[in-house]
């Protein structure tokens, strides 16, 4: 490939969304942009027909994909398949997420992610440990048998893992971890998130002061916003140093509640979109097991036999669609929430990648495809 000209493209760079223009690549490198229809010539041309050209989504909560759960097989092969499945859905960077499990499974997950990073597996940004140091009263779909307090030994394991991974995120509850432990993890560069907790507002503020910088799936499995008890929801919205993940499928949180939270969130921390995707992502699978419990896919939701939501049947293109069409968030803001906001939280810049890694998003159908696989074949000049 020498020069490629992509016409009628709306370029999103992580900050702003352009009007339709021509984007010129010299080989894999973005060379320049020009007004659309400027009479450019080159080796090949693609007409995106107004689609959005961007670097792909960033998802910090991915439990599975391609028919696999990370918990069931925490291995390099699982990570390759998960990352590839989510790439097909438009997500180019993920944090594989391990749900509360046995210590040996946690160790296997850490080793698998370290191996994936050393092997340069595309799309793997690190590791998210969601538990096991959560609250039993807010465990959601987590297996209560695995939930336990954080020990000094756990802290040592996490500190070692953080030295070997570009990002380690740990979701915990104040009920099963101390402020001193949070401070130790935070000082080591670990992204500490509060979640699956019934902690009150003042307790959450103390844990934010100790170093927690995120909240896992805002509104779900946490103390709620009440008239006299703001809970973790109120603490997250009021604290500017904290960002909050949101499962924007219209099922986990009502669109009007999402709209209120979006307007209320104090910055500079922001709300970012997560899929909380399970094994069904990128597959036609209709049911699967989580720790011996059957999870069923129906009407856009994943549930246990008792009706408890168990992750989400969601990808980030659909989440952006919900934010724009149902919540009323401007498209550019919704795109930031699925790209540059979560990227910044894990210390990654949202730079435009080489041409072969770029994605195109059709905002009419909300489908994503690789940018160099155009609607019609590229025309040689």
C-alpha positions in Angstrom: 0.0 0.0 0.0 1.3 3.5 -0.9 -1.3 6.2 -0.7 -4.9 5.7 0.4 -7.5 8.4 0.3 -10.7 7.9 2.4 -13.4 10.3 1.2 -16.6 11.4 3.0 -15.3 10.4 6.4 -16.2 12.0 9.7 -12.9 11.7 11.7 -13.1 11.2 15.5 -9.8 11.7 17.2 -10.9 11.1 20.8 -11.8 14.7 21.4 -13.8 16.1 18.5 -15.8 14.8 15.5 -15.2 16.4 12.2 -17.6 17.1 9.3 -17.2 14.9 6.3 -13.7 15.3 4.8 -11.0 13.4 2.9 -8.4 11.7 5.0 -5.1 10.9 3.2 -2.8 8.1 4.4 0.8 7.6 3.3 1.1 3.9 3.7 -0.1 3.2 7.3 0.5 6.7 8.5 -2.1 9.5 8.5 -0.6 12.2 6.3 -3.2 15.0 6.2 -6.9 15.8 5.9 -8.6 18.0 3.3 -12.0 19.3 2.5 -14.2 16.5 0.9 -14.3 16.7 -2.8 -11.0 18.5 -3.1 -10.0 16.6 -6.2 -7.4 14.5 -4.5 -5.8 11.7 -6.4 -3.8 8.7 -5.1 -3.2 5.0 -5.4 -6.6 3.9 -4.0 -9.8 5.6 -2.8 -12.6 4.6 -0.4 -15.9 6.5 0.1 -17.1 6.0 3.7 -20.4 7.7 2.8 -20.4 9.8 6.0 -19.3 7.0 8.4 -17.1 7.8 11.4 -13.4 6.9 11.1 -11.9 6.3 14.5 -9.5 4.1 16.5 -12.0 1.8 18.0 -13.6 1.5 21.4 -11.9 1.0 24.8 -13.7 -1.4 27.2 -12.5 -1.7 30.8 -14.9 -4.5 31.8 -14.9 -7.6 29.5 -15.7 -10.9 31.2 -15.8 -13.0 28.0 -16.5 -13.4 24.3 -16.5 -15.8 21.4 -18.3 -18.3 23.5 -15.8 -18.3 26.4 -15.7 -16.9 29.9 -12.3 -15.7 31.2 -13.1 -17.4 34.5 -13.7 -20.7 32.9 -10.4 -20.8 31.1 -7.9 -18.1 32.1 -5.4 -18.8 29.4 -3.5 -17.1 26.6 -5.8 -18.8 24.0 -8.9 -17.5 25.8 -7.5 -13.9 25.8 -6.7 -14.1 22.1 -10.2 -15.2 21.2 -11.8 -12.7 23.5 -9.8 -9.8 22.1 -10.5 -10.9 18.5 -14.2 -11.2 19.2 -14.4 -7.7 20.6 -12.3 -6.3 17.8 -15.0 -7.6 15.4 -17.5 -5.6 17.5 -15.3 -2.4 17.2 -13.5 -2.6 20.5 -9.7 -2.4 20.0 -8.6 -2.3 23.6 -10.0 -4.3 26.5 -9.4 -5.1 30.1 -10.1 -8.8 30.5 -12.2 -9.1 33.7 -12.1 -11.9 36.2 -15.2 -12.3 38.4 -14.7 -13.4 42.0 -13.1 -16.8 42.0 -10.7 -19.1 43.8 -7.2 -17.9 44.5 -5.7 -20.3 42.1 -8.0 -19.0 39.3 -6.9 -15.4 40.1 -3.2 -16.4 39.8 -3.9 -18.2 36.5 -5.6 -15.0 35.2 -2.7 -12.8 36.3 -0.2 -15.1 34.6 -2.3 -15.4 31.4 -2.5 -11.6 31.1 1.2 -11.2 31.7 1.9 -13.8 29.0 -0.5 -12.0 26.6 1.3 -8.7 27.2 4.7 -10.3 26.6 3.3 -11.9 23.4 1.9 -8.5 22.2 -1.6 -10.0 21.8 -3.5 -7.2 20.1 -6.1 -5.5 22.3 -5.1 -6.7 25.7 -4.5 -3.6 28.0 -4.0 -5.4 31.3 -6.3 -7.1 33.8 -9.4 -6.2 35.8 -10.0 -8.2 39.0 -13.7 -7.7 39.9 -13.5 -9.2 43.4 -13.3 -11.3 45.4 -13.1 -8.6 48.1 -16.7 -7.5 47.7 -19.8 -7.2 49.9 -22.0 -10.3 50.2 -25.1 -8.1 50.5 -24.3 -6.6 47.1 -22.7 -9.6 45.4 -25.1 -9.6 42.4 -24.1 -12.6 40.1 -20.9 -13.2 41.9 -20.6 -16.5 43.8 -20.8 -15.7 47.5 -18.6 -18.7 48.3 -15.6 -16.9 46.8 -16.1 -13.5 48.5 -13.6 -12.8 51.3 -11.6 -10.1 53.0 -8.4 -8.8 51.4 -5.3 -10.1 53.2 -1.7 -8.9 53.2 -0.9 -11.9 50.9 -3.5 -10.6 48.4 -1.9 -7.2 48.5 1.5 -8.6 47.8 0.2 -10.6 44.8 -1.5 -7.5 43.4 1.6 -5.4 43.8 3.7 -8.0 42.0 1.1 -8.2 39.2 1.1 -4.4 38.8 4.8 -4.4 38.2 4.3 -6.9 35.3 1.2 -5.4 33.7 0.6 -2.1 32.0 -2.7 -1.8 33.9 -4.2 -3.6 36.9 -7.7 -2.6 37.9 -9.1 -4.0 41.2 -12.8 -3.6 42.1 -13.4 -4.0 45.9 -15.8 -3.1 48.6 -15.0 -1.2 51.8 -16.6 -4.0 53.7 -13.7 -6.4 52.7 -10.7 -4.1 52.2 -9.2 -1.4 54.4 -8.3 2.2 53.5 -4.6 1.3 54.1 -4.8 -1.5 51.6 -6.4 0.8 49.1 -3.7 3.4 49.6 -1.0 0.7 49.1 -2.6 -0.4 45.9 -3.1 3.1 44.6 0.5 4.1 45.4 1.7 1.2 43.2 -0.3 2.5 40.3 -3.2 0.1 40.6 -6.6 1.5 39.5 -8.8 0.9 42.5 -12.5 0.9 41.9 -15.3 0.7 44.4 -18.2 -1.6 43.6 -20.5 -4.4 44.8 -20.8 -2.5 48.1 -23.4 -1.2 50.5 -21.0 1.3 52.0 -22.4 4.7 53.0 -21.5 8.0 51.5 -19.0 9.1 54.1 -17.2 5.7 53.9 -17.0 6.0 50.1 -15.5 9.5 50.4 -12.8 8.2 52.8 -11.9 5.4 50.3 -11.7 7.9 47.5 -9.4 10.0 49.6 -7.3 6.8 50.2 -6.8 6.4 46.5 -9.8 4.8 44.8 -10.4 6.5 41.4 -13.2 4.6 39.8 -16.6 3.1 40.4 -17.7 -0.2 38.8 -21.0 -0.2 36.9 -22.6 2.9 38.4 -26.0 2.2 40.1 -25.7 -1.6 39.8 -24.7 -3.6 42.9 -24.1 -0.6 45.2 -25.7 1.7 47.8 -28.1 4.0 46.0 -28.8 7.7 45.9 -31.4 8.4 48.6 -32.8 11.6 50.0 -30.9 11.3 53.3 -28.3 8.7 52.3 -26.4 9.5 49.0 -24.6 6.2 49.0 -21.8 5.2 46.6 -23.9 6.6 43.7 -24.0 10.1 45.3 -20.3 9.9 46.3 -19.3 9.0 42.7 -21.3 11.8 41.2 -20.0 14.4 43.7 -16.3 13.5 43.5 -14.4 15.0 40.7 -11.4 12.8 41.1 -13.5 9.7 40.4 -14.7 8.2 37.1 -17.6 5.8 36.8 -18.3 2.9 34.5 -21.8 2.6 33.1 -23.6 -0.3 31.5 -25.7 1.6 28.9 -27.9 -1.1 27.6 -31.2 0.5 28.8 -31.7 -2.6 31.1 -29.2 -2.2 33.9 -30.0 1.5 34.3 -33.1 3.4 33.0 -32.2 6.0 30.3 -33.7 8.8 32.4 -31.5 7.8 35.4 -28.5 7.7 33.1 -29.4 11.2 31.8 -29.6 12.6 35.4 -26.3 11.0 36.3 -24.6 12.3 33.1 -25.8 15.9 34.0 -24.9 15.5 37.7 -21.4 14.1 37.4 -18.7 16.4 38.8 -15.5 16.6 36.7 -12.8 16.2 35.7 -13.6 12.5 36.3 -16.3 11.3 33.9 -18.7 8.6 33.1 -17.3 5.9 30.7 -19.1 3.1 29.0 -18.4 -0.6 29.6 -20.0 -3.6 28.1 -19.7 -6.0 31.1 -19.7 -8.5 28.2 -20.0 -12.2 28.9 -19.3 -15.4 26.8 -22.1 -14.6 24.3 -20.3 -11.5 22.9 -19.4 -11.9 19.3 -21.2 -15.3 19.1 -24.7 -16.8 18.6 -24.5 -18.6 22.0 -27.9 -18.5 23.9 -26.7 -19.8 27.2 -23.6 -20.6 29.2 -22.3 -21.6 32.6 -20.7 -19.3 35.2 -19.2 -21.3 38.0 -21.7 -24.1 37.5 -24.7 -21.8 37.3 -26.7 -21.5 34.0 -27.0 -18.0 32.5 -29.6 -17.4 29.8 -29.6 -14.9 26.9 -33.0 -13.5 26.2 -34.4 -10.1 25.0 -31.1 -8.3 25.3 -30.4 -9.5 28.8 -28.3 -12.2 30.6 -29.9 -13.6 33.7 -29.4 -16.4 36.3 -32.3 -18.7 36.9 -33.7 -16.4 39.7 -33.7 -13.4 37.3 -30.5 -11.8 38.6 -28.7 -9.9 35.9 -25.4 -11.6 35.1 -23.3 -9.3 33.0 -24.7 -7.8 29.9 -25.5 -8.7 26.3 -23.9 -5.6 25.0 -21.2 -4.1 22.8 -20.0 -0.5 22.9 -21.5 0.5 19.5 -24.9 -0.4 21.0 -24.0 1.4 24.2 -23.1 4.6 22.2 -26.4 4.2 20.4 -28.4 4.0 23.6 -26.6 7.1 25.0 -27.4 9.1 21.9 -30.9 7.9 21.0 -32.4 7.1 24.4 -30.4 9.2 26.9 -29.9 12.3 24.7 -26.2 12.6 25.0 -24.4 14.4 22.0 -22.7 11.9 19.7 -19.3 13.3 20.3 -19.7 13.0 24.1 -20.9 9.5 23.8 -18.0 8.6 21.6 -15.6 10.1 24.2 -17.2 8.0 26.9 -16.4 4.8 24.9 -12.9 5.8 23.8 -10.7 8.5 25.2 -12.3 8.8 28.7 -11.6 5.1 29.6 -8.3 5.2 27.8 -7.1 8.1 29.9 -8.2 6.4 33.1 -5.8 3.5 32.5 -3.0 5.8 31.4 -3.3 5.3 27.6 -3.4 8.0 25.0 -6.2 7.7 22.4 -4.0 8.2 19.4 -5.1 7.5 15.8 -3.6 4.1 14.9 -2.2 2.9 11.6 -4.7 2.7 8.8 -5.0 -1.1 9.0 -6.2 -0.8 12.6 -8.8 1.9 12.1 -12.5 1.3 12.4 -15.5 2.9 10.7 -18.8 3.4 12.6 -22.1 3.8 10.7 -24.3 6.0 12.9 -27.4 5.0 10.9 -27.1 1.3 11.7 -24.6 1.5 14.5 -22.4 -1.2 12.9 -18.7 -1.2 13.0 -16.2 -2.6 10.5 -12.5 -2.2 9.6 -12.0 1.1 7.8 -10.1 -0.5 4.9 -12.9 -3.0 4.2 -15.1 -0.4 2.5 -18.8 -0.6 1.5 -17.4 -1.1 -2.1 -13.9 -2.2 -3.1 -11.3 0.5 -3.1 -10.9 1.9 -6.6 -7.4 1.9 -8.1 -6.6 5.1 -9.8 
